[in-house]
């Protein structure tokens, strides 16, 4: 906006808050106007206690049924307890296919190509992977992460029935569902017109906060999230990033797929780049410069088969 616009109008809560010359403002001052206060600073530094591998992917190959999909070629990486691994790449280079395979939406022929806490998971369903402590936040929040015409409490049940006390002996505890919706609402400042509205009634940013909060508040041991701050304001983005960092600090392993390099630099311990369904070797974030990432995104210097094993640095 600051590079392209002569005038900017700031809307907040359905009202015009200010009109300004964005070139005369800083990113911070614009963010303050948009959120109505200071934007929280993400405390990315933490006492890192890297544990044993929680997610191990070895020689993963997958060819989607969709002719326009991207084939995954010998994908190999590890993700340890207490670690945040960032996955960078231009949209449409295999991120969706990788998310589907890791979450269990797409099963693969080789069961041991994916291991969760040491257990072969390539043939396990989404529910079975959730029972192993995994949680998933897909990029598309309406229609994928949530059923649009279902209430928020019903959407809690959709993703949480497999590994929560909300269902006991086949009976649904509605009180627990509603209480969990309120926990998400308060922890992530989800703005809604009534206590348990349909998912489609929320704004995009508020629905994103709901989807992320729904998974993190379950305290998963493994979280795989795609575009965690897509469509939210600066304040909410900072809160979500901090929640991801704090989850890792409590011992979870977190894989963050994002097209926002600033986001990945801010929260990731290591980075890996995806291009045309292949992964680069993972490296400490501080050892990746933007120019190199850009070249890898374009496929330049991408390692061949069997070279994706990453030593920690």
C-alpha positions in Angstrom: 0.0 0.0 0.0 2.7 2.5 0.9 4.5 1.9 -2.4 1.4 2.2 -4.6 -1.2 4.5 -3.0 -1.4 8.3 -2.6 -4.2 8.1 -0.1 -5.3 5.4 2.4 -8.5 5.2 4.3 -8.4 3.1 7.5 -11.6 1.1 8.5 -12.0 -0.4 11.9 -15.2 -2.0 13.3 -17.2 -0.8 10.3 -16.2 2.9 10.8 -13.8 5.2 9.0 -11.0 5.8 11.5 -8.6 8.0 9.5 -7.5 9.1 6.1 -3.8 9.6 5.5 -0.9 9.6 3.1 0.6 6.1 3.5 3.9 7.3 2.3 4.1 9.6 5.4 3.3 6.7 7.7 5.3 3.8 9.0 4.2 0.2 8.9 3.8 0.5 12.7 1.7 3.6 12.7 -0.6 2.1 10.0 -0.9 -1.0 12.1 -1.8 1.0 15.2 -4.6 2.7 13.3 -5.9 -0.5 11.9 -6.0 -2.4 15.3 -6.8 0.6 17.6 -3.6 0.3 19.7 -0.1 -0.9 19.9 0.7 -4.1 18.0 2.2 -6.7 20.2 5.8 -7.6 19.6 6.4 -11.3 19.0 8.8 -12.7 21.5 10.6 -15.1 19.2 13.5 -15.8 21.6 12.8 -18.8 23.8 14.7 -21.4 25.7 14.8 -24.0 23.0 14.7 -27.6 24.2 14.8 -29.6 21.1 13.7 -33.2 21.8 13.3 -36.3 19.8 11.8 -36.3 16.3 8.0 -36.1 16.3 7.5 -36.1 12.6 9.8 -38.1 10.3 9.2 -38.1 6.5 11.4 -40.3 4.4 11.4 -40.8 0.7 7.8 -39.6 0.3 6.5 -39.8 -3.2 2.9 -38.9 -4.1 1.1 -38.4 -7.5 -2.2 -36.7 -7.1 -5.3 -37.8 -9.1 -5.8 -34.2 -10.2 -3.9 -33.7 -13.5 -3.2 -30.1 -12.4 -1.8 -31.2 -9.0 1.9 -31.3 -8.1 3.7 -34.6 -7.7 5.8 -34.9 -4.5 9.2 -36.2 -5.3 11.2 -38.0 -2.7 10.3 -35.6 0.1 12.5 -36.1 3.2 12.7 -34.1 6.4 12.5 -34.4 10.2 10.7 -32.2 12.8 11.6 -32.5 16.4 9.7 -31.7 19.6 10.2 -28.1 20.6 11.0 -27.0 17.1 9.3 -24.8 14.5 10.2 -25.7 10.9 9.2 -23.2 8.3 8.3 -24.2 4.7 8.7 -21.5 2.1 7.6 -21.6 -1.5 5.6 -19.9 -4.2 1.9 -21.1 -4.1 1.2 -24.1 -6.2 4.5 -25.9 -5.8 3.2 -28.9 -3.8 2.2 -27.3 -0.5 -1.4 -28.4 -0.8 -0.4 -31.9 -1.7 2.1 -32.2 1.1 -0.5 -30.9 3.6 -3.0 -33.4 2.4 -0.6 -36.3 2.7 0.7 -35.3 6.1 -2.8 -34.7 7.5 -4.2 -38.0 6.2 -6.6 -36.5 3.7 -4.6 -38.4 1.1 -3.1 -41.8 2.0 0.1 -43.1 0.5 1.2 -46.6 -0.4 4.3 -46.7 1.8 3.1 -46.6 5.5 6.5 -45.9 6.9 7.2 -42.9 4.7 5.5 -40.8 7.4 6.2 -41.5 11.1 4.5 -39.6 14.0 6.2 -40.2 17.3 7.8 -43.3 15.9 4.6 -44.9 14.6 4.1 -45.5 10.9 1.4 -43.1 9.8 1.2 -43.1 6.0 -1.9 -45.3 6.0 -3.6 -43.8 9.1 -6.7 -41.7 8.8 -7.0 -38.1 10.0 -8.7 -39.2 13.1 -6.0 -41.8 13.9 -3.3 -39.1 13.4 -5.2 -36.8 15.8 -5.2 -39.6 18.3 -1.5 -39.6 18.1 -1.5 -36.0 19.1 -1.4 -34.3 15.7 -3.5 -31.2 14.8 -4.0 -29.5 11.4 -4.9 -26.0 10.2 -5.4 -26.0 6.4 -5.0 -22.8 4.3 -8.7 -22.6 3.2 -10.6 -21.8 6.3 -14.2 -21.9 4.9 -15.1 -25.2 3.4 -11.9 -27.0 4.4 -11.1 -26.0 8.0 -14.8 -25.4 8.7 -18.2 -26.4 7.4 -19.7 -23.0 6.5 -23.3 -23.6 7.7 -22.3 -25.5 10.8 -22.2 -23.6 14.1 -18.8 -23.0 15.7 -19.5 -25.7 18.3 -20.3 -28.2 15.6 -17.1 -27.3 13.8 -15.2 -28.0 17.1 -16.8 -31.4 17.0 -15.8 -32.1 13.4 -12.1 -31.8 14.1 -12.0 -32.7 17.8 -14.2 -35.8 18.2 -11.4 -38.2 17.7 -9.2 -37.1 20.6 -11.2 -35.2 23.2 -13.6 -35.8 26.1 -16.4 -34.0 24.2 -17.7 -37.4 23.0 -18.1 -40.2 25.5 -19.5 -43.6 24.6 -21.1 -42.1 21.6 -22.8 -39.2 23.3 -21.9 -35.6 22.6 -21.3 -33.2 25.5 -22.8 -30.0 24.2 -21.8 -28.1 27.3 -18.1 -28.9 26.7 -18.4 -27.9 23.0 -19.9 -24.5 23.9 -17.3 -24.0 26.7 -14.5 -24.7 24.2 -15.9 -22.1 21.7 -15.8 -19.5 24.5 -12.2 -20.5 25.4 -11.3 -19.9 21.7 -13.3 -16.6 21.7 -11.5 -15.2 24.7 -8.0 -16.4 24.0 -8.0 -15.3 20.4 -10.4 -12.3 20.5 -12.8 -13.9 18.0 -15.5 -11.2 17.2 -18.9 -12.7 16.6 -22.5 -11.5 16.8 -23.8 -14.3 19.1 -22.3 -17.0 21.3 -22.5 -19.8 18.7 -22.9 -18.5 15.2 -22.5 -20.4 11.9 -18.9 -20.3 10.7 -19.9 -18.4 7.5 -21.1 -15.5 9.6 -17.6 -14.6 10.8 -15.3 -12.3 8.9 -12.3 -14.0 7.3 -9.9 -12.8 9.9 -12.1 -13.8 12.8 -12.7 -17.3 11.3 -8.9 -17.7 10.9 -8.4 -16.9 14.6 -11.0 -19.4 15.4 -9.4 -22.2 13.3 -5.9 -21.6 14.7 -7.2 -21.3 18.2 -9.3 -24.4 18.0 -6.2 -26.5 17.2 -3.6 -24.9 19.5 -5.9 -24.9 22.6 -6.0 -28.7 22.3 -2.3 -28.7 23.2 -1.2 -31.0 20.2 2.2 -32.6 20.2 2.4 -32.0 16.5 0.9 -29.0 14.7 0.9 -28.6 10.9 -0.5 -25.2 9.8 -0.7 -23.6 6.4 -0.8 -19.8 6.1 -1.5 -19.2 9.8 -2.0 -15.4 9.6 -3.7 -15.2 6.2 -6.3 -12.4 6.2 -5.9 -11.2 9.8 -4.8 -7.8 11.0 -1.4 -7.0 12.4 -2.4 -7.4 16.0 -4.1 -10.8 15.4 -1.1 -12.0 13.3 1.3 -11.1 16.2 -0.9 -13.0 18.6 -1.1 -16.1 16.4 2.6 -16.2 15.8 3.2 -15.8 19.6 0.8 -18.7 20.2 2.7 -20.9 17.8 6.1 -20.0 19.4 4.6 -20.7 22.9 3.2 -24.0 21.8 6.7 -25.1 20.5 8.2 -23.9 23.8 5.9 -26.3 25.6 7.3 -29.2 23.6 5.2 -29.4 20.5 6.7 -29.9 17.0 5.3 -27.3 14.5 5.5 -27.2 10.7 4.5 -23.8 9.3 3.8 -23.5 5.6 3.7 -19.8 4.6 4.3 -17.5 1.6 5.2 -14.7 4.1 9.0 -14.8 4.4 8.9 -12.2 7.1 6.7 -14.5 9.1 8.9 -17.5 8.6 12.0 -15.6 9.6 10.3 -14.3 12.7 9.2 -17.6 14.1 11.1 -20.5 12.5 14.1 -22.3 13.9 14.9 -23.9 10.6 13.7 -23.4 7.0 13.1 -25.6 4.0 12.0 -24.5 0.6 9.6 -26.4 -1.7 9.7 -26.1 -5.5 7.8 -28.3 -8.0 7.2 -30.9 -5.3 10.8 -31.2 -4.2 12.3 -29.9 -0.9 15.6 -28.3 -0.3 17.7 -29.4 2.6 16.6 -27.7 5.8 18.9 -25.2 7.5 18.9 -22.9 10.5 16.9 -19.9 9.6 19.7 -17.5 10.3 21.8 -19.3 7.7 19.3 -18.7 4.9 19.4 -15.3 3.1 16.5 -14.1 1.0 18.3 -14.2 -2.2 19.1 -17.9 -1.8 15.5 -18.7 -0.8 14.3 -16.9 -4.0 16.6 -19.0 -6.1 15.5 -22.2 -4.5 11.8 -21.2 -4.9 12.6 -20.9 -8.6 14.1 -24.4 -8.5 17.7 -23.2 -9.0 20.1 -25.2 -6.9 17.3 -27.5 -5.6 18.9 -30.8 -4.6 18.0 -34.1 -6.4 16.6 -37.3 -5.1 17.8 -38.6 -1.8 19.6 -35.3 -0.8 16.9 -33.8 1.3 18.2 -35.2 4.6 19.1 -32.3 6.8 21.8 -32.0 9.4 20.9 -29.6 12.2 22.7 -26.3 12.2 
